[in-house]
Amino acid sequence: MSQYSSSFEQFFRKLISHRNQIYFAARRLLQRQTKSANQWLSLLLTVAIVAACNGSVVNQNETSTSESLSNNCRVIQHAIGESCVPDDPQRVVTIVHHMLGHVLAVGVKPVGSNARFFQQANGDYLNTQTYMGDATEGIELLGIEEEANIEKILSLKPDLILGSENSENIYSQLSQIAPTVLFQLEDIVLDWKKGFALIAELFGKEDQAQQALNEYDQRIKDLKASLGDRYQNQTISVAGMAGPNMFAYTQNSFSGSILSDLGLDQPEAQKVDAPYGAIYDLSEESLEQTVDGDILFFLAFAEDSEATFRELQQRPLWNQLRAVQKGQAYLVDSGTWIGSNVLAANAVIDDLYKYLIDSPSPDT
């Protein structure tokens, strides 16, 4: 009997440790509303009841698994469910690039991170970040966000994985490797300050995060003082291009939030809240209505952004834009201007100093 008891104990421990997977499997089965699904759900519930009834077997020789876990981790509710996050994680992996700046800003260095789809997916990428500098040195590149390399993540032996709800399809795989927390995409892409606060709370680094935000706020105040009223009656436009697709960034985008903090005005068409903070699929004929401003900051999502920008400058409709005619259309680093973290925000402020203060057009 002791052999069977031991086997049952191992089974129930595995059952408890995989409670998240069981919950989401049950939820998916319910959503299908089929006879087969209901039969499987009944089986899952039966197993859970049996597990509860056999709690005394599981806990005969030591404290319960849940009690043991609570001594070493905290249960965190997130976009997909809940995970028990280690109190002091040492090997963190981020699979959403926006988070990399957040965790670095609170003094946590991940062992691995992903690149954006438009960025170089090679071993040098994380060491050549324009706004993170050498802070990323030694961080393993895990491919691009849309194609997380499960095998490589496993090889890093992480004790915490951070991602977004876009990774729900691989959540079960990730959570078997390490506790996995998936955030609402809106929180970490659009409301970057909220995302920063969530990350800081997760690591117990609220003081460091507040200090970083205080420094950002001070830089905003200093830049506003330097700008004075010279751009009071002018609009600042932010637009981009990926392949043949052009888009304009709206007031609820990362860059839009910084312009708003500075009291700088965007073109009327961009003063809206749009999904993911951008108006997509713009035709060249619509650029004058959506992109035109007194000053234009342009993001080219391409391997050779400068070549893309030069090609764009040859197009007649592009040259009709007011900012282009005034010589105030500037190519800026796309990764920085959609960074959605405090490190990127400070780099955007650097660009604004460069183009609006240090070398403004003679007619401003």
C-alpha positions as CSV (number, residue, x, y, z in Angstrom):
1,M,0.0,0.0,0.0
2,S,2.8,2.4,0.7
3,Q,4.0,2.1,-2.9
4,Y,0.5,3.0,-4.2
5,S,0.3,5.8,-1.6
6,S,3.6,7.2,-2.8
7,S,2.4,7.1,-6.4
8,F,-0.9,8.8,-5.6
9,E,1.0,11.5,-3.7
10,Q,3.3,12.2,-6.7
11,F,0.2,12.3,-8.9
12,F,-1.6,14.8,-6.7
13,R,1.5,17.0,-6.3
14,K,1.7,17.2,-10.1
15,L,-2.1,18.0,-10.2
16,I,-1.7,20.9,-7.8
17,S,1.4,22.2,-9.6
18,H,-0.5,22.3,-12.9
19,R,-3.7,23.8,-11.6
20,N,-3.5,26.7,-14.0
21,Q,-3.3,24.5,-17.0
22,I,-6.3,22.4,-15.8
23,Y,-8.4,25.5,-15.2
24,F,-7.8,26.9,-18.7
25,A,-8.3,23.6,-20.4
26,A,-11.6,23.3,-18.6
27,R,-12.5,26.9,-19.7
28,R,-11.7,26.1,-23.3
29,L,-13.8,23.0,-23.2
30,L,-16.8,24.9,-21.7
31,Q,-16.6,27.4,-24.5
32,R,-16.9,24.7,-27.1
33,Q,-20.2,23.6,-25.5
34,T,-20.1,20.0,-27.0
35,K,-21.1,16.7,-25.5
36,S,-17.5,15.6,-25.7
37,A,-16.3,18.8,-23.9
38,N,-18.8,18.3,-21.1
39,Q,-17.6,14.7,-20.6
40,W,-14.0,15.8,-20.4
41,L,-14.9,18.6,-18.0
42,S,-16.8,16.2,-15.8
43,L,-13.6,14.0,-15.7
44,L,-11.5,17.0,-14.8
45,L,-13.8,18.0,-12.0
46,T,-13.9,14.5,-10.7
47,V,-10.1,14.4,-10.6
48,A,-10.1,17.7,-8.7
49,I,-12.6,16.4,-6.2
50,V,-10.7,13.2,-5.7
51,A,-7.5,15.3,-5.2
52,A,-9.3,17.4,-2.5
53,C,-10.5,14.3,-0.8
54,N,-7.1,12.8,-0.8
55,G,-5.5,16.0,0.7
56,S,-4.6,14.0,3.8
57,V,-2.6,11.6,1.7
58,V,-0.7,14.4,0.0
59,N,0.1,16.1,3.2
60,Q,0.9,13.2,5.4
61,N,4.6,13.8,5.8
62,E,5.0,17.5,5.2
63,T,3.2,20.8,4.8
64,S,0.9,21.3,1.8
65,T,2.3,22.3,-1.5
66,S,0.3,25.6,-1.5
67,E,1.7,26.4,2.0
68,S,5.2,25.6,0.8
69,L,4.8,27.8,-2.3
70,S,3.4,30.7,-0.3
71,N,6.7,30.8,1.7
72,N,8.7,31.3,-1.4
73,C,6.4,33.2,-3.9
74,R,3.4,35.4,-4.2
75,V,0.3,34.6,-6.2
76,I,-0.1,37.3,-8.9
77,Q,-3.3,37.7,-10.9
78,H,-2.6,38.6,-14.6
79,A,-4.2,38.7,-18.0
80,I,-4.4,34.9,-18.5
81,G,-4.8,33.7,-14.9
82,E,-2.6,33.6,-11.9
83,S,1.0,32.6,-11.2
84,C,3.1,32.2,-8.1
85,V,6.0,34.6,-8.6
86,P,9.2,34.0,-6.7
87,D,9.9,36.6,-4.0
88,D,13.4,37.3,-5.4
89,P,13.7,36.1,-9.0
90,Q,17.2,35.8,-10.3
91,R,16.8,34.6,-13.9
92,V,14.1,36.7,-15.6
93,V,13.1,36.3,-19.2
94,T,11.1,39.0,-21.0
95,I,9.3,38.1,-24.2
96,V,7.8,41.5,-24.9
97,H,10.4,44.0,-25.8
98,H,8.7,47.0,-24.1
99,M,9.2,45.2,-20.8
100,L,13.0,45.1,-21.2
101,G,13.3,48.8,-20.5
102,H,11.0,48.6,-17.5
103,V,12.9,45.9,-15.7
104,L,16.3,47.4,-16.5
105,A,15.0,50.7,-15.1
106,V,14.3,49.1,-11.7
107,G,17.7,47.4,-11.6
108,V,16.7,43.9,-12.8
109,K,18.7,42.5,-15.7
110,P,17.0,39.7,-17.6
111,V,18.9,36.7,-18.8
112,G,17.0,36.7,-22.1
113,S,14.8,39.0,-24.1
114,N,13.1,39.2,-27.5
115,A,13.5,41.7,-30.3
116,R,10.8,43.5,-32.2
117,F,9.7,42.1,-35.6
118,F,11.5,44.9,-37.5
119,Q,14.7,44.8,-35.6
120,Q,17.8,42.7,-36.2
121,A,17.4,39.1,-35.0
122,N,21.0,38.5,-34.6
123,G,23.4,38.1,-31.6
124,D,24.5,41.8,-31.7
125,Y,21.1,43.4,-31.5
126,L,20.8,43.7,-27.7
127,N,24.3,45.1,-27.5
128,T,23.6,47.9,-30.0
129,Q,20.4,49.4,-28.5
130,T,20.3,53.1,-29.2
131,Y,18.7,54.0,-25.9
132,M,19.7,51.2,-23.6
133,G,23.4,51.4,-24.2
134,D,25.5,48.7,-22.5
135,A,22.7,47.8,-20.0
136,T,21.7,44.9,-22.3
137,E,25.2,43.4,-22.6
138,G,25.1,39.7,-21.8
139,I,21.4,39.3,-22.3
140,E,20.6,36.4,-24.6
141,L,18.5,37.2,-27.7
142,L,15.5,34.9,-27.9
143,G,14.3,35.7,-31.5
144,I,11.5,38.0,-32.3
145,E,8.4,38.6,-30.2
146,E,6.0,36.8,-32.5
147,E,8.2,33.6,-32.5
148,A,9.4,33.0,-29.0
149,N,12.2,30.4,-29.0
150,I,10.8,27.9,-26.4
151,E,13.9,25.7,-26.5
152,K,16.3,28.6,-25.9
153,I,14.1,29.9,-23.1
154,L,14.2,26.5,-21.5
155,S,18.0,26.4,-21.8
156,L,18.3,29.6,-19.8
157,K,16.5,28.0,-16.8
158,P,14.5,31.1,-15.9
159,D,12.6,31.4,-12.6
160,L,10.2,34.0,-14.0
161,I,8.9,34.8,-17.6
162,L,7.2,38.1,-18.4
163,G,5.1,38.6,-21.6
164,S,1.8,39.9,-22.9
165,E,-1.6,38.4,-23.6
166,N,-0.4,37.9,-27.2
167,S,1.5,34.9,-25.9
168,E,-1.6,33.1,-24.6
169,N,-1.1,30.4,-27.3
170,I,2.2,29.3,-25.7
171,Y,1.3,30.1,-22.1
172,S,1.0,26.4,-21.1
173,Q,4.4,25.7,-22.5
174,L,6.0,28.8,-20.8
175,S,4.3,28.1,-17.4
176,Q,5.8,24.6,-17.4
177,I,9.3,26.1,-17.7
178,A,8.8,28.8,-15.0
179,P,6.1,31.0,-13.4
180,T,4.8,33.1,-16.2
181,V,3.0,36.5,-16.0
182,L,1.3,37.8,-19.1
183,F,0.2,41.5,-19.0
184,Q,-2.6,43.2,-20.9
185,L,-1.0,44.6,-24.1
186,E,-2.7,47.9,-23.6
187,D,-1.1,48.4,-20.2
188,I,2.5,47.9,-21.5
189,V,2.2,49.4,-24.9
190,L,-0.1,52.4,-24.5
191,D,-0.3,53.3,-20.8
192,W,3.5,52.8,-20.3
193,K,3.5,54.5,-16.9
194,K,0.9,52.0,-15.7
195,G,2.9,49.2,-17.2
196,F,6.0,50.5,-15.4
197,A,4.1,50.6,-12.1
198,L,2.9,47.0,-12.6
199,I,6.5,45.7,-13.2
200,A,7.8,47.7,-10.3
201,E,5.2,46.2,-8.0
202,L,5.9,42.7,-9.3
203,F,9.6,43.0,-8.2
204,G,8.9,45.1,-5.1
205,K,10.8,48.0,-6.7
206,E,8.3,50.8,-6.3
207,D,10.8,53.2,-4.9
208,Q,13.2,52.8,-7.9
209,A,10.3,53.2,-10.3
210,Q,9.1,56.4,-8.6
211,Q,12.6,57.8,-8.7
212,A,12.9,57.1,-12.4
213,L,9.5,58.7,-13.1
214,N,10.4,61.7,-10.9
215,E,13.6,62.2,-13.0
216,Y,11.4,61.9,-16.2
217,D,9.0,64.5,-14.9
218,Q,11.9,66.9,-14.1
219,R,13.3,66.5,-17.6
220,I,9.8,67.3,-19.0
221,K,9.7,70.5,-16.8
222,D,13.2,71.5,-18.0
223,L,12.4,70.9,-21.6
224,K,9.2,72.9,-21.3
225,A,11.1,75.8,-19.9
226,S,13.6,75.6,-22.7
227,L,10.9,75.5,-25.4
228,G,9.1,78.5,-23.9
229,D,6.3,79.5,-26.3
230,R,8.2,79.1,-29.6
231,Y,6.1,76.1,-30.7
232,Q,2.9,77.4,-29.2
233,N,1.1,77.7,-32.5
234,Q,2.7,74.8,-34.3
235,T,1.8,71.1,-34.5
236,I,4.2,68.2,-34.1
237,S,3.4,65.1,-36.2
238,V,4.7,61.6,-35.7
239,A,4.4,59.1,-38.5
240,G,5.9,55.9,-39.7
241,M,6.3,53.4,-42.5
242,A,6.7,49.6,-42.5
243,G,7.0,48.2,-46.0
244,P,4.4,49.9,-48.2
245,N,2.2,50.7,-45.2
246,M,2.2,54.2,-43.7
247,F,0.6,55.3,-40.4
248,A,0.3,58.2,-38.1
249,Y,0.7,58.0,-34.3
250,T,-2.2,59.4,-32.3
251,Q,-2.4,61.2,-28.9
252,N,-2.8,57.9,-27.0
253,S,0.5,56.5,-28.4
254,F,3.8,56.4,-26.5
255,S,5.2,59.4,-28.4
256,G,1.8,61.1,-28.1
257,S,1.9,60.9,-24.3
258,I,5.3,62.6,-24.2
259,L,4.2,65.4,-26.5
260,S,1.1,65.8,-24.3
261,D,3.3,66.0,-21.2
262,L,5.2,68.8,-22.9
263,G,2.1,70.6,-23.9
264,L,3.0,70.3,-27.6
265,D,0.1,70.1,-30.1
266,Q,-0.4,67.4,-32.7
267,P,-2.3,67.7,-36.0
268,E,-6.0,67.5,-35.6
269,A,-6.3,64.1,-37.2
270,Q,-3.8,62.7,-34.6
271,K,-5.7,64.1,-31.6
272,V,-7.8,60.9,-31.2
273,D,-7.5,57.7,-29.3
274,A,-6.9,54.9,-31.8
275,P,-6.3,51.1,-31.4
276,Y,-2.7,50.6,-30.6
277,G,-2.2,54.3,-30.7
278,A,-1.9,54.6,-34.5
279,I,-4.0,55.2,-37.7
280,Y,-2.9,52.6,-40.1
281,D,-3.0,51.9,-43.9
282,L,-2.7,55.6,-45.0
283,S,-2.5,56.3,-48.7
284,E,-0.1,58.9,-50.0
285,E,-3.1,61.0,-51.0
286,S,-4.2,61.1,-47.4
287,L,-0.9,62.2,-45.9
288,E,-1.7,65.9,-46.0
289,Q,-4.8,65.3,-43.8
290,T,-3.3,62.9,-41.4
291,V,0.5,63.4,-41.2
292,D,1.1,67.0,-42.1
293,G,2.3,69.3,-39.4
294,D,4.9,72.1,-38.8
295,I,7.4,69.5,-37.6
296,L,7.4,65.8,-38.5
297,F,9.2,63.0,-36.7
298,F,9.3,59.9,-39.0
299,L,9.9,56.3,-38.0
300,A,11.1,53.9,-40.8
301,F,10.7,50.3,-39.9
302,A,13.2,48.8,-42.2
303,E,16.6,47.2,-42.1
304,D,18.0,50.4,-43.7
305,S,15.8,53.1,-42.4
306,E,17.9,55.9,-43.9
307,A,17.5,54.4,-47.4
308,T,13.8,54.1,-46.9
309,F,13.6,57.8,-45.8
310,R,15.7,58.9,-48.8
311,E,13.4,57.0,-51.2
312,L,10.3,58.6,-49.6
313,Q,11.8,62.1,-50.2
314,Q,11.7,61.4,-53.9
315,R,7.9,61.2,-53.9
316,P,6.0,64.2,-55.1
317,L,3.1,64.0,-52.5
318,W,5.7,63.7,-49.7
319,N,7.3,66.9,-50.8
320,Q,4.0,68.7,-50.5
321,L,4.0,68.3,-46.8
322,R,4.5,71.5,-44.8
323,A,7.2,70.0,-42.5
324,V,9.1,68.7,-45.5
325,Q,9.0,72.1,-47.3
326,K,10.2,73.8,-44.1
327,G,13.1,71.3,-43.8
328,Q,11.7,70.0,-40.5
329,A,11.0,66.4,-41.3
330,Y,13.3,64.3,-39.2
331,L,14.1,60.6,-39.3
332,V,14.3,59.2,-35.7
333,D,15.0,55.7,-34.3
334,S,11.8,53.7,-34.5
335,G,12.7,51.4,-31.6
336,T,13.1,54.4,-29.4
337,W,10.0,56.2,-30.4
338,I,7.7,53.2,-29.8
339,G,9.7,52.0,-26.8
340,S,6.9,52.4,-24.2
341,N,9.2,52.5,-21.2
342,V,10.9,55.2,-19.2
343,L,14.4,54.6,-20.8
344,A,12.9,55.1,-24.2
345,A,11.0,58.2,-23.0
346,N,14.2,59.8,-21.9
347,A,15.7,59.1,-25.3
348,V,12.7,60.7,-27.0
349,I,13.3,63.8,-24.8
350,D,17.0,63.7,-26.0
351,D,15.7,63.8,-29.6
352,L,13.3,66.7,-28.9
353,Y,16.2,68.7,-27.4
354,K,18.3,67.9,-30.5
355,Y,15.7,68.9,-33.1
356,L,13.6,71.5,-31.3
357,I,16.3,73.3,-29.1
358,D,19.8,72.7,-30.4
359,S,19.2,73.0,-34.1
360,P,15.8,74.5,-34.8
361,S,14.9,75.8,-38.2
362,P,15.7,79.5,-38.7
363,D,12.0,80.4,-39.0
364,T,11.0,79.0,-35.6
